[in-house]
Amino acid sequence: MGPAASAADAPRCLADHDGELPVIDGTLIRLTAGHLPGDRNPPPVWLWFSRTGATPADVDRCWQSFLRRFDLEHTFRLLKQVLGWTAPKLRDPAAADRWTWLIIAAHAQLRLARTLAEDLRLPWQRPAPAGRLTPARVRRGFRNIHATAGCPAGAPNPANPAPAARQGQRTAAPRPATTSARPPNGSSPSRQDGKGKVKRQA
């Protein structure tokens, strides 16, 4: 974008800029597809790299990062719609951070279990090669993995009772039983005096 460009051609960040538009140096990358299914001929894609004198390695990293953005979009869609990242209504920022880390841990488990899960695909889905299942398909068969996978934690130890309880003795005196009787209908309530005797009111 040179100084002769008009304000109408300016991006939104420079819409309110007064005077001539600034010159922004960078590298323009033209990306073309060699072959697509169906013999399609798509137009080239232009990428902007905000660095001058880009090396071939920089250019390769730019277009590869551009292609990887589709994987990032599908990952965020999985976290939100399948794993419920945005389902809880959390008000505390610390709780939101903990919930985000739990979702990340669950996603990592699905990635690590790709070689253990079976392809429980839907009728309209194509078969996936072994070890290349998506996290959504791994989640579908994760219940079978959970039933056969071992647990890193040991078996819990039962709590040891007190020595007196092991010998069959009672560790505390039994509490006295308390009963409460309801007076019959039509009778006056009773009251107890200081000596423990029950007096009836006339």
C-alpha positions as CSV (number, residue, x, y, z in Angstrom):
1,M,0.0,0.0,0.0
2,G,1.7,3.2,-1.2
3,P,1.2,6.8,-0.4
4,A,-1.0,7.3,-3.5
5,A,-3.7,5.0,-2.1
6,S,-7.0,6.6,-1.2
7,A,-8.8,6.5,2.1
8,A,-11.4,4.3,0.6
9,D,-8.8,1.6,0.0
10,A,-7.5,1.8,3.6
11,P,-8.2,-1.0,6.1
12,R,-10.4,-0.4,9.1
13,C,-7.5,0.3,11.4
14,L,-6.6,3.3,9.2
15,A,-10.1,4.4,8.3
16,D,-9.8,7.6,10.5
17,H,-6.2,8.3,9.5
18,D,-5.6,11.9,8.3
19,G,-3.4,12.6,5.3
20,E,-1.6,10.1,3.2
21,L,-1.6,6.5,4.2
22,P,1.7,5.1,5.5
23,V,3.8,2.6,3.6
24,I,3.9,-0.8,5.3
25,D,6.8,-3.0,4.4
26,G,6.4,-6.8,4.3
27,T,6.4,-9.9,2.1
28,L,3.5,-10.9,-0.1
29,I,3.2,-14.7,-0.6
30,R,1.2,-16.2,-3.5
31,L,-0.1,-19.6,-2.6
32,T,-1.5,-21.9,-5.3
33,A,-2.8,-25.5,-5.1
34,G,-1.2,-28.0,-7.4
35,H,-4.0,-30.5,-7.3
36,L,-7.5,-30.7,-5.7
37,P,-10.1,-33.5,-5.8
38,G,-12.5,-33.2,-8.7
39,D,-10.1,-31.4,-11.0
40,R,-10.9,-28.0,-9.6
41,N,-8.9,-24.9,-10.5
42,P,-9.2,-22.6,-7.5
43,P,-7.8,-19.1,-7.6
44,P,-4.5,-18.4,-5.8
45,V,-4.4,-17.3,-2.2
46,W,-2.4,-14.2,-1.1
47,L,-0.7,-14.2,2.3
48,W,0.9,-11.3,4.0
49,F,4.0,-11.6,6.1
50,S,5.0,-8.6,8.1
51,R,8.7,-9.1,7.6
52,T,11.0,-8.1,4.7
53,G,13.6,-10.3,3.2
54,A,11.8,-13.6,4.1
55,T,13.8,-16.7,3.5
56,P,12.3,-19.8,1.8
57,A,12.0,-21.4,5.3
58,D,10.0,-18.4,6.5
59,V,7.7,-18.7,3.4
60,D,7.2,-22.4,4.0
61,R,6.3,-21.8,7.7
62,C,3.8,-19.1,6.7
63,W,1.8,-21.2,4.3
64,Q,2.0,-24.3,6.5
65,S,0.7,-22.2,9.4
66,F,-2.1,-21.0,7.2
67,L,-3.2,-24.5,6.4
68,R,-3.0,-25.6,10.1
69,R,-5.6,-22.9,11.0
70,F,-8.3,-25.4,9.9
71,D,-7.2,-27.9,12.5
72,L,-7.3,-25.1,15.1
73,E,-10.9,-24.2,14.2
74,H,-12.0,-27.8,14.4
75,T,-10.2,-28.2,17.7
76,F,-12.0,-25.2,19.2
77,R,-15.3,-26.6,17.8
78,L,-14.6,-30.0,19.5
79,L,-13.8,-28.3,22.8
80,K,-17.0,-26.3,22.8
81,Q,-19.6,-28.6,21.3
82,V,-18.4,-32.1,22.3
83,L,-16.4,-31.6,25.5
84,G,-18.6,-28.7,26.8
85,W,-15.9,-26.0,27.3
86,T,-18.5,-23.2,27.3
87,A,-21.4,-25.2,28.8
88,P,-20.9,-24.2,32.5
89,K,-21.8,-20.6,33.5
90,L,-18.7,-19.8,35.6
91,R,-18.4,-16.4,37.3
92,D,-15.1,-16.9,39.0
93,P,-12.0,-16.4,36.7
94,A,-10.1,-19.0,38.7
95,A,-12.9,-21.6,38.3
96,A,-12.9,-20.8,34.5
97,D,-9.2,-21.4,34.4
98,R,-9.5,-24.7,36.2
99,W,-12.3,-25.9,33.9
100,T,-10.2,-24.9,30.9
101,W,-7.3,-27.0,32.1
102,L,-9.6,-30.0,32.7
103,I,-10.9,-29.7,29.1
104,I,-7.3,-29.6,27.8
105,A,-6.4,-32.7,29.9
106,A,-9.5,-34.5,28.5
107,H,-8.5,-33.5,24.9
108,A,-4.9,-34.8,25.6
109,Q,-6.3,-38.2,26.8
110,L,-8.3,-38.5,23.6
111,R,-5.2,-37.8,21.5
112,L,-3.1,-40.3,23.4
113,A,-5.8,-43.0,23.1
114,R,-6.0,-43.0,19.3
115,T,-4.1,-46.2,19.0
116,L,-6.3,-48.0,21.6
117,A,-9.8,-47.0,20.4
118,E,-11.9,-48.7,17.8
119,D,-13.4,-46.9,14.9
120,L,-17.1,-46.6,16.0
121,R,-18.0,-44.4,13.0
122,L,-21.4,-43.3,12.0
123,P,-23.1,-44.8,8.9
124,W,-22.2,-41.8,6.7
125,Q,-18.6,-41.5,7.8
126,R,-15.7,-43.0,6.0
127,P,-13.4,-45.5,7.7
128,A,-10.3,-43.9,9.2
129,P,-6.9,-45.6,9.2
130,A,-5.6,-47.2,12.3
131,G,-4.0,-44.7,14.7
132,R,-5.5,-41.7,12.8
133,L,-8.8,-41.4,14.5
134,T,-10.1,-37.9,15.3
135,P,-10.7,-37.0,19.0
136,A,-14.5,-37.2,18.4
137,R,-14.3,-40.8,17.2
138,V,-11.9,-41.7,20.0
139,R,-14.5,-40.3,22.5
140,R,-17.1,-42.5,21.0
141,G,-15.2,-45.7,21.9
142,F,-13.5,-44.4,25.0
143,R,-15.9,-46.3,27.3
144,N,-14.4,-49.5,26.0
145,I,-10.9,-48.3,26.6
146,H,-11.8,-47.2,30.2
147,A,-13.0,-50.7,31.0
148,T,-9.8,-52.5,30.0
149,A,-7.2,-49.9,30.9
150,G,-5.3,-50.2,34.1
151,C,-5.4,-47.7,36.9
152,P,-2.0,-46.2,38.0
153,A,-3.3,-45.9,41.6
154,G,-3.1,-48.8,44.0
155,A,-6.0,-50.5,45.7
156,P,-7.3,-48.5,48.7
157,N,-6.4,-49.9,52.2
158,P,-9.3,-50.4,54.6
159,A,-9.2,-48.3,57.7
160,N,-7.9,-50.2,60.8
161,P,-10.4,-50.2,63.7
162,A,-9.5,-49.3,67.2
163,P,-7.8,-52.0,69.4
164,A,-10.9,-52.4,71.6
165,A,-13.1,-52.8,68.6
166,R,-10.9,-55.6,67.2
167,Q,-11.3,-57.5,70.5
168,G,-15.1,-57.3,70.4
169,Q,-15.4,-54.6,73.1
170,R,-17.5,-51.4,72.8
171,T,-15.5,-48.3,72.5
172,A,-18.2,-46.0,74.0
173,A,-21.1,-46.4,76.4
174,P,-24.5,-46.8,74.8
175,R,-26.6,-43.8,74.7
176,P,-29.9,-43.9,76.7
177,A,-33.0,-44.5,74.7
178,T,-35.5,-41.7,74.6
179,T,-39.2,-42.2,73.9
180,S,-41.9,-39.6,73.4
181,A,-45.6,-40.4,73.9
182,R,-48.3,-38.2,72.4
183,P,-51.2,-37.5,74.7
184,P,-54.6,-38.8,73.5
185,N,-57.1,-36.4,72.0
186,G,-59.0,-34.3,74.5
187,S,-56.5,-34.7,77.3
188,S,-54.7,-31.8,78.7
189,P,-50.9,-31.5,78.3
190,S,-48.7,-32.6,81.1
191,R,-45.9,-30.8,82.7
192,Q,-43.0,-32.0,84.9
193,D,-42.0,-30.4,88.2
194,G,-38.6,-30.0,89.6
195,K,-38.7,-33.5,91.3
196,G,-39.2,-35.4,88.1
197,K,-42.9,-36.1,88.7
198,V,-45.5,-35.6,86.1
199,K,-48.4,-33.4,87.0
200,R,-51.6,-33.0,84.9
201,Q,-53.3,-29.8,84.5
202,A,-57.0,-29.5,85.3
